[in-house]
Each structure stands twice: as C-alpha cells, then as structure tokens.
Amino acid sequence: MRPAGGRTRFIASLASLGALCAGADARAEDMPLPGPVIEGPVTKLPAEEAVKSSEPLWELGVGVAGFRFDDYRGSDHTNTYVLPIPFFAYRGPFLRADRDGARAILFSGHRVVVDVSLGASVPTKSKDDEARRGMPDLAGTFEIGPNFVIDLWQASNRKLKLELRLPVREAITLERSPRAIGLTFSPNLNLDISGLPGKGNLGLLAGPLFADQRYHQYFYSVAPEFATPSRPAYQAPGGYAGWRATTAFSRRFGNAWLGAFVRYDNLHGAGFAPSPLVRKETTVTAGFGISWIFATSSQRVLTDD
C-alpha cells in the first residue's frame, strides 16, 4: 500500500467548501457543520418576552476548518484541506441552516419531518492517485434529494434525542456538462446529546450505505481501455456499499464556535469491494472547524433546546 499523499490544499471558493464539508464521497449530515444545535419547532418571540432559551433568528461569522479525507471511499491516497469557512445559522420555520446543515423543511409533523438533504464529493486528480493513474479524473459531485427524519425517542429533559434518518439523493457531477450519475441511500440512526458541560453538544450517527449501479460504476469501474496487468477491467454492481459511524462534537464560547468530528468507514462486504480501485476496506477520517460570530439578528426565536 502506498503511503498517503501529504499535500495540503488551500481552497477559498464556496463551491469547494460545500464539497469539502461533505467530504470525499461523504455525507453532509455526518459532519459537524458551523452552527449551533436547533431542535423542535421555532416560534417568534416579542422582545419583552425573550428568554434564556431563545436564540437570534440569524447569525453570521467566519472561521477556518481543516479536514483529512481519502480521494474516495476505498482509496489509499489522502489529502489534507485547510480553508476559510463562512458561519451562517438561520432559524426560520421552513428554512434552516444549523448543525444539521442548510435545508428546506418540506413537511413537519409530530414525529416525522421531511426536508431537503444535500451532499457532495471532492474532485480527484487520477495522476495523483496510484490506483487510478492513467484513468480519467473524477469530477466533484453534488447530491440532492428528500430526507425523511423520524423521531424514535426523546428524553423528558429534551437533552437526548434518537432519530431514524432516511436520505435519498441523486448525484450530479460538477463540470462543464453536468450529468446525473446515480442514486444513493444512507439510512442511519442519529443520537443527539445536548446540554453537556460548557453548553457542549455531542452527536453519534451510524448506518449502512447503498447506491445504484450507475453511482458505483462512476467511482469503482475500470473500462477495458484503462485495464493494466495490475488493474484488470471491472464493472461495479449496485447495492450495499459498507457502513459508516461518525462522532461529532460542538461547543459555543460566547461569540466563538468550535466543532470537530471523527468518522469510521468500513467497506467489508460492499458489492464493489473486489474492484482494483479499492485499496483498503477501513479508514478513519477527522476534521475540525473554528468560527467567530460577528453579526446577529436583533429578532429572537424560541427553540426547544
């Protein structure tokens, strides 16, 4: 196995930021995005009734983040990214931008919420990845689709909450002529723990990953014209894609926000595991973010935190 690449990239564009926050073929909901915990219904408060549990309608800030990701799941080539990040939190009744990501609330019931789920992957230069050398580069991707969130359990003090999340997304390449490359499905159990000492919040998420054949072929197939003695031709099937577990922590320090995550990926038993492009079946990914909030809304809203 070749040692992981050590180059560091500095990227400032918001388009690249979106991909990096999601990770190389990673899911946005797995990452501690720059925003506080927002749970439950949101209600406007008159200024005179503002209470300790209320929050500004919106907050703006800026910070820096660092991530270490493989080129794609199963790659043995790793990149480190250090980049500026915007901090944006919005607590509206239908649009949200918080620790769970930026999304539109399509439906909200007593125990079921349907929102828009987003994901992304970073582009990969095949010349820098030994397994793919001589093959076409992988364009970055953008994923979008519905996410069904089912409340399974919540503690009486509302500091523990268990959810079943069912995001389904269509992946689209980010290139001059974008194209749809397939569907992904990543059901998971998510446990949120809030109210830790120092107003810390902890999130635990785990679940299997699935995708159709088009999606797996984009990352793991080897066309006959790119076959070599050490890289035979291969056609990736759809179906099971392994499983993933993520731990994320965030905390506010006045106008500062700190977040970090650790993620474990396991490809054992994945339908595409025999691909010559898969060099390892397990990997650990980590990242952090620090932001300073410099502007807040004078209007406040009440949350269930």
Rosetta blueprint (number, residue, H / E / L):
1 M L
2 R L
3 P L
4 A L
5 G L
6 G L
7 R L
8 T E
9 R E
10 F E
11 I L
12 A L
13 S L
14 L H
15 A H
16 S H
17 L H
18 G H
19 A H
20 L H
21 C H
22 A H
23 G L
24 A L
25 D L
26 A E
27 R E
28 A H
29 E H
30 D H
31 M L
32 P L
33 L L
34 P L
35 G L
36 P L
37 V L
38 I L
39 E L
40 G L
41 P L
42 V L
43 T E
44 K E
45 L L
46 P L
47 A H
48 E H
49 E H
50 A L
51 V L
52 K L
53 S L
54 S E
55 E E
56 P E
57 L L
58 W E
59 E E
60 L E
61 G E
62 V E
63 G E
64 V E
65 A E
66 G E
67 F E
68 R E
69 F E
70 D E
71 D L
72 Y L
73 R L
74 G L
75 S L
76 D L
77 H L
78 T E
79 N E
80 T E
81 Y E
82 V E
83 L E
84 P E
85 I E
86 P E
87 F E
88 F E
89 A E
90 Y E
91 R E
92 G L
93 P L
94 F L
95 L E
96 R E
97 A E
98 D E
99 R L
100 D L
101 G E
102 A E
103 R E
104 A E
105 I E
106 L E
107 F E
108 S E
109 G L
110 H L
111 R L
112 V E
113 V E
114 V E
115 D E
116 V E
117 S E
118 L E
119 G E
120 A E
121 S E
122 V L
123 P L
124 T E
125 K L
126 S H
127 K H
128 D H
129 D L
130 E H
131 A H
132 R H
133 R L
134 G L
135 M L
136 P L
137 D L
138 L E
139 A L
140 G E
141 T E
142 F E
143 E E
144 I E
145 G E
146 P E
147 N E
148 F E
149 V E
150 I E
151 D E
152 L E
153 W E
154 Q E
155 A L
156 S L
157 N L
158 R L
159 K L
160 L E
161 K E
162 L E
163 E E
164 L E
165 R E
166 L E
167 P E
168 V E
169 R E
170 E E
171 A E
172 I E
173 T E
174 L E
175 E L
176 R L
177 S L
178 P L
179 R L
180 A E
181 I E
182 G E
183 L E
184 T E
185 F E
186 S L
187 P L
188 N E
189 L E
190 N E
191 L E
192 D E
193 I E
194 S E
195 G E
196 L E
197 P L
198 G L
199 K L
200 G E
201 N E
202 L E
203 G E
204 L E
205 L E
206 A E
207 G E
208 P E
209 L E
210 F E
211 A E
212 D L
213 Q H
214 R H
215 Y H
216 H H
217 Q H
218 Y H
219 F H
220 Y H
221 S L
222 V E
223 A L
224 P H
225 E H
226 F H
227 A L
228 T E
229 P L
230 S L
231 R E
232 P L
233 A L
234 Y E
235 Q L
236 A L
237 P L
238 G L
239 G E
240 Y E
241 A E
242 G E
243 W E
244 R E
245 A E
246 T E
247 T E
248 A E
249 F E
250 S E
251 R E
252 R E
253 F E
254 G L
255 N L
256 A E
257 W E
258 L E
259 G E
260 A E
261 F E
262 V E
263 R E
264 Y E
265 D E
266 N E
267 L L
268 H L
269 G L
270 A L
271 G L
272 F L
273 A L
274 P L
275 S L
276 P L
277 L L
278 V L
279 R L
280 K L
281 E L
282 T E
283 T E
284 V E
285 T E
286 A E
287 G E
288 F E
289 G E
290 I E
291 S E
292 W E
293 I E
294 F E
295 A E
296 T E
297 S L
298 S L
299 Q L
300 R E
301 V E
302 L E
303 T L
304 D L
305 D L
